[in-house]
Amino acid sequence: MAYTSLEEQELNEIKSWWKENYKSIIAAVIIGAGGVFGWRFWQDYQITKAQEIAAQYDQVIYSNTDATTKNAQIDAFVKEHSKTGYATLALLEKAKSAVQNQELSQAEITLKEAMTQAPDEILASVTGIRLAEVQLQQDKFDDVLSTLNLVKDASWAGRKNLLSGKVQLAKGDKDAAKQSFESVLENGSALEQQEAKVLLNNL
């Protein structure tokens, strides 16, 4: 089972957002901690370092190698650049490949690792949503709900309600599922609302 087109779009958007904003995020932290000196340090060292990491990421992710070799390269990259956004994104790509190969247990393990690597709430939330979806595919309903509690970014409220509703429906609690799906109509994206309407009509 591959990622849906919506999931692919969201993953591409989060990667684009990180590439565009990671410099300003780290710069803000350094400026706050060290003032002008911190900014000069950032200019002299961190930009070059970040560019090197970005280039290494692209080389690993877009290399034309077999799955085993690429996974080994991703593991090495994550070890070298632990707790960075690029480590998280690399693990998301590894999990995506596992899902496409029907290796859901491996995808779950990889996404759990990605959760520990995420340096901010945004990447932690998108990873948590991916993890919950993989757990749902394995009928791990209680795990899904536990994972969704870790998703703190409010922009994922619609997806959280949608997934919660699916778990509640699978457990036979149609009233709770109905409430969750109706919440999606209030705070979900257009595609999420469309799916929620279908699910509501089938209750």
Residue pairs with C-beta under 8 A, 6 or more apart in sequence:
1 99
1 100
1 102
1 104
1 137
2 99
2 100
3 11
3 96
3 99
3 100
6 189
6 191
6 192
7 130
7 133
10 126
11 92
11 96
11 126
11 130
14 89
14 122
14 123
14 126
15 89
17 122
18 85
18 86
18 89
18 122
18 123
19 54
22 50
22 85
23 47
23 50
25 120
26 42
26 46
26 50
27 39
27 42
27 46
30 38
30 39
30 41
30 42
30 46
31 38
31 39
31 42
32 38
34 41
53 81
53 84
53 86
54 86
56 77
56 81
56 86
57 77
57 86
57 89
57 90
60 70
60 73
60 74
60 77
60 90
61 74
61 90
61 93
63 70
63 73
65 73
67 97
67 101
70 94
70 97
71 94
71 97
74 90
74 91
74 93
74 94
77 86
77 87
77 90
78 87
78 90
78 91
78 113
78 117
81 87
82 117
83 117
83 119
84 117
84 119
85 118
85 119
85 120
85 123
87 114
87 117
88 114
88 117
88 118
88 119
88 123
88 127
89 123
91 110
91 111
91 113
91 114
91 117
91 127
92 111
92 114
92 126
92 127
92 130
94 110
95 107
95 110
95 111
95 114
95 130
95 134
96 107
98 104
98 106
98 107
98 110
99 107
99 134
104 134
104 137
104 138
105 138
107 134
108 131
108 134
108 135
108 138
111 127
111 130
111 131
111 134
112 131
114 127
114 130
114 131
115 124
115 127
115 128
115 131
115 150
118 124
118 127
121 152
121 153
122 153
124 150
124 151
124 152
124 153
125 151
125 152
125 153
125 155
125 156
126 153
126 156
128 147
128 148
128 150
128 151
129 148
129 151
129 156
129 159
129 160
129 163
131 147
132 144
132 147
132 148
132 151
132 163
133 163
135 143
135 144
135 147
136 144
136 163
136 166
136 167
139 170
141 167
141 170
141 171
144 163
144 164
144 167
145 164
145 167
148 160
148 163
148 164
151 160
157 183
157 187
157 188
158 183
158 184
158 187
158 188
158 189
158 192
158 193
159 188
159 192
161 180
161 181
161 183
161 184
161 187
161 188
161 196
162 180
162 181
162 184
162 188
162 192
162 195
162 196
164 180
165 176
165 177
165 178
165 179
165 180
165 181
165 184
165 196
165 199
166 177
166 199
168 174
168 176
168 177
168 180
169 177
169 199
169 203
174 203
177 199
177 203
178 200
178 203
181 196
181 199
181 200
181 203
182 196
182 200
184 192
184 193
184 195
184 196
185 193
185 196
185 197
188 196
